[in-house]
Amino acid sequence: MSIGILGKKLGMSQFFDDHGRAVPVTLIEAGPCRITQLKNSQTDGYSAVQIGFGDTREKLLNKPSKGHLSKSGQDFLRHLREYRVDSVGDYELGAPITVESFEAGQKVDVSGATMGRGFAGYQKRHGFSRGPMSHGSKNHRQPGSTGAGTTPGRIYPGKRMAGRYGGKQITTRGLTILKIDSDRNLLVVKGSVPGKPGSLLNIRPANRVGVQPTKGGK
């Protein structure tokens, strides 16, 4: 069973099913990735498989990163992620991971950063209703009351207010793979996934047992 794969979002399109219905899909260029490290409970305290994705220039990596990547291959990789597993006995250092480890009809979970929209107000960020737009109103797009004045005399943490909108790591679960193109390393996934075209995505089999993703460097 595949542990997961890294890729980048290419954009959205549509896919016609057997009944002629147009289905919105997302095109993902997934892999090829390389296993860059195998961790076990004896040396690291837990078992995990680390993979790398995305070529980068040598001068953008420091000396420890170059030494770490040279143990599994000669290519310099930009992104590293690791996946918790029960045992690393079935994996080999430097082995490639491609879209062929998935199959059409399989359910996957896709993680990525949402599109950043900068500082946003109450209506855009939280969907608040606006105030009256008539002449004389001073509450067009204001939040209204944010709490009592004397007691407790402060705003509780977590209060929905204006602020930074987007740019958060989220996971869209239970998406279906409709088609796989091994020649172009493409996954055609039903529905939308986080991020804008070109953003990094983490694709993992849904409902996995004994495999937990973690964001890991060296």
Secondary structure, 3 states (H helix, E strand, C coil): CCCCEEEEEEEEEEEECCCCCEEEEEEEEECCEEEEEEECCCCCCCCEEEEEEEECCHHHCCHHHHHHHHCCCCCCEEEEEEEECCCCCCCCCCCEECHHHCCCCCEEEEEEECCCCCEECHHHHHCCCCCCCCCCCCCCCCCCCCCCCCCCCCCCCCCCCCEECCCCEEEEEEEEEEEEECCCCEEEEECCCCCCCCCEEEEEECCCCCCEEECCCC
